[in-house]
Amino acid sequence: MSMTAAVKDELSRYAVTKTCCRKAEVSAMLRFAGGLHIIGGRIVIEAELDTAAAARRLRQAIADLYGQTPEVLMMSSGGLRKGSRYIVRVVQDGEALARQTGLIDHRGRPVRGLPPRVVNGAVCDAEAAWRGAFLAHGSLTEPGRSSSMEITCPGQEAALALVGAARRLGVQSKARDVRGVDRVVIRDGDAIGVMLTRLGATDAFLAWEERRMRREVRATANRLANFDDANLRRSVQAAVAAGSRVERALEILGDEVPDHLAEAGRLRLEHKESSLEELGQKAEPPMTKDAVAGRIRRLLAMADKRASELGIPGTDANLTQEMLES
């Protein structure tokens, strides 16, 4: 089950007892999933939902709160429609229900945002409005770099009303126009978690948070592995470059190389990919890595000085571009 389906399934079963909250949820569901139609001179309300559970919840709430029994129609998938859709329709006394739910004002004009009693209501009404909006047109992507909780809105006014409701819940959201469609988006992972909890999708939040933590742990492990690989690669390249310079130094100095410096150079040539610490362990007697590094530095400095006196290329003559970049 996708995260969106899991959240909608849990919200469809979430029990709400306060009448004001149930009314706010119904108003939001009708506003974000529905529309007003004039058929035969009468106002007909329709709400199109993508889950049967959400359709049953809306139907039951309208029956309990307003004494009307809407009909529910199922539209099977086909064509551009990927899944089945459920239409909750109110034909009888549609105008009365539209007034009661705030879809039209007292003059019969459509309300473009959310009803004033929802916008100015208690915090629980803001939660209910978001719950209804998510059931109507919400989505939640998998946690990751582009994770988001998103509501598709019927217009800019409804989007701004939803942003205001989220702000009252302590959650930062943004209204965006994406290819001519108004949306409200929450991208911060912590904010998404807060909103899911406030809406009542606790189980879905725990599942989402678990996946989020798993992805973060995996990403951290990958970054550390890549960091270690890069460090190892640079260390090997530096050791190979040093070996090439030592080889040139021995050519320049010939028999003039002091024995203790020659020994350090020989170790570097025989073990080109070993670290300085490993070279020190191979010496007889063993040396510290600082001692090995000091001897190799003196060997290279002596060879470069001798090359300068002779007017010939120094110890870096055999270095490739890749070695220089290390």
N, C-alpha and C positions, 0 to 999 in steps of 0.2 A: 504494500500500500504506500502511495506517495505521501509526502509530508502534508500536502494540501488536503488530500482525502482523509488523512488521520485526524487533522485538526477539525475539519468539518464534521466528521463522524462523532468526535467527542463533544463538540459544541452543540450538535443536534440533540444530544442526550443530556446536556447540562440543565439541571433543574433550577428554575427561577421562580420565586414565590411572590416577590413584590410586584404589585400591579403596575406601578410606574415604569419599572424596568421592562416588563413584558411589553408594555405599550411602546416604549422607546425602541425595543428590538424589532417589533412588527413594523413600525414606521420606517426604520432604516432598511429592513428587508424589502419593503414595498418600494422605497425610494431608489435603492441601488439595483434591484432586480426587476422592477416593474415599470409599468407605464399606464397612462390614462388613455382610453380610447372612447370615442363617441360612436356608438352603434345605435341607430334608430332613435337618435336624439337623447339617448341615455348614456351616462358615464359608466364604462366598464373598466375594472381594475384587473390587470394581469401582472403576475410576477413569474419570471422564468428562472428556475433553479437547476443546478446540475446534480443534485442528489435527492433521492426519494425521501430520506430522513429529514432533510431541511424542508422539503415541501410539506411533509406531514406535520412538522413542528409549526410552520406558518399557518397551516389550515386549522390546527387545533387551537392556536393562540387567538386567531380571528373569531373562532366559534366561542371560546371562553370569554373573551373580552368584549366582543361587539354583537354577539348573538346571531351571527351569520355563518352559514355553512358553505364555504367556497367549494367549487368543483376542482378536481385535480386531473389534468390530462398528461399523458406521457407521449413525448415525441421521440421515436426511435432514431438511432444514429443512422447517418447516411449522407452522401454528398460531402459537403464541407463540415458537417456536424460529426465530430469524432465519437461522442458519447450520447447517451440518452439524456433528454432534457424533460423537466417537469414543469407544467404550467399550472399555477394556482390562480383561478379566475373567479372574480366576484361580479355577477351580472345584476342581481337583485339589490336595489338600494346601493348601487356603487357610489353614487354621489355622497350619500350619507357617510359611508365608510371612508371616502376620500377626505371629507371634512374632519372626521374623528381622528384619523391618523395623520393629519397635517399635510396631505398631498396637495390640497387646495385650501386657500384662505377663506375667510367669511364672505368674500365677494365672488367666490368661485374661480379665482385666478390660481393657476398652478404655482406651487412653492418650489423654487429652484434649488434651495439648499435643504437643510434639515428643519423640521418644525421648531419654532421658538421654544416650546416647552422642553424639547430635547436639548437644544443648544444651551439654554439657561437652567437646565435641571440639575439634579444632584450628580455627584461623581458616579454613582451606580448607573445613572442614565447614560453617561458618556461611555461606560463599559458596555452597556447593552446596545448602544448605537454601533459601536465597533464590532460587537459580536454579530449583530444583524447584517452589517455591511460585509463582513468576512464570509458569512454563510451565503450571501447573495453573489458577491463577485470578488472573493479574496483568493490569494495564492501565497504559498510559502515554499521557497526553494530550499534545496539541500544546503546545509552549512558549508561554507567555503569562502573563497575570495570574493565571489559575487553573490553571496547569500542575501536574500531580501524577503520582507513581508510586504505584500502589495495588495491594494484595493483598486479595482477599476471603477471609476466614478461616472455618473451620468452627466456631469457638468462641473465647471470650475467652482461654482458656489457650494456644491455638495462636497467637493474635495477640500475646500478651505474649512468648511464646517467640521469635517473629519479630522483635519490637522489640529483645529482648536480643541476638539474633544480629546485627542491624544495628548495635547499639552496639559490638559487638566489631569490626566493620568500620570504625568511625569515622564512622558515618552516623547522624544523628538522625532518628528516625521516631516516629510517634504511633499508638497504638491508639485507634480510634474506634468507637462504636456508631451506625451510620447506619440509622435505621428498623428497628431490631432485627437488623441484620446487622453482624457484627464485621469491621472493616477495619483494615489497617495502611497509613498514608499517609506519603509523603515529598513535601513541597511545595517545599523550597528547591531552586533550579535547580542550584546547585553540588553539593549532596548527591545529587541525581538522577544527575548526571554521574559522580560517584564510584561510585555503586552500579552503574550500567550497565557501567562499566569493570571493576569487581571481578567482575561476573557473567560477563564475556566478550563482551558485546555492543558491541564497539569500533566497528564500522561504524555501528550504529544510534546510538551516542552521538555520533559525528561528524556524522551527519545531523541529529540532534536539536539539537546545539549550533549548527550552522549556521543552522537555522531560528530558534533562540533569539536569536542575534546579529542576524539580519536583522530580527526583530520589534523588538528593542531600538533598533536604528538608526532604524527607521521611526518608532517612538514618540517618540524624541528629536527627530527632524526635525519631527514634527507639533507637539510641544510648543514648539519654537523658532518655528515658523511662527505658531502661535496667539499666542505671546508678542509677536512682532513686529507682528502684526495688531492686537493690543490696544494696544500702544504707539502705533502709527500712528493708531489711532482716537482715543485720548486726546489726542494731539498736535493732530489736526485739530479736535476739539471745543474744546480750549483756545484755538486760534487763532481759531475762529469767535466764541467768547465774548469774546475780546479785541477783535475787530472790532466787536462790538455795543457794547461799552463805549466804544471810541474814537468811534464814530458819535454816541453820546449826549454825549460830552465836547465834540465840536465844536459840537453844537447848543447846549449850555449856554454855552460861551465865546464863540461867534460870532466877531466881528472881533478879540477880545482875545487870540487864540491867537498866540504867537510863531511866526515863520516856520519855524524849525528843528523845533519841535514839530509844527506843522501838516504839514510834509513827512512826518515819521514817521507821523502819523495817516493821511495820504492813502495812503501805501504799505500800511498795514495794511488799509484799507478796499478798496483795489483788488485786493489779493491776500490774501483772508481765510483761505485754507487753506495759505498758504506759511509756512515756518518763519522764525524771526528771522534766521537766517543767510542765507536766500534773500532776505529783505527788504533786508538790508544790501547784498547784491550788486546789487540793483535801484536803489539810491539813487545820486544824483549829487552829489558824488562818492561812491563806495562806502564803507560803514561796516561796523564789526564788529557782530556780533549783540548784544554787550553795550551798544554805543552805541545801537542801535535800541531795545533793551529799556529802557535808562535814559530815553530821550526819551519813550517811550510811558508809562512810570511817572510821569514828571513831568507829562505832559499829563493823565493821569487824576487825579492828586493835585490839580492846579490846578482841574480841573473839579469835583471833589467838594467842594473848599473853597468854590468859588463857588456851587455848588448849596446848600450848607449855609447860606451867607449869605443867599441868596434864599428859602430855605425850600421848595425844590422837590426832586423825586426826583433822586438822584445818577446816576452812570454805570452802576450795576447795575440800573437800572429796567427795561431791556429784556431782561434775562437770563431765559431759560427754565429749567425745572427740570433738563432734560438738560444745559444749559450749566453749571449750578451743580454738578452731579455730576461734571463733567469735571475 
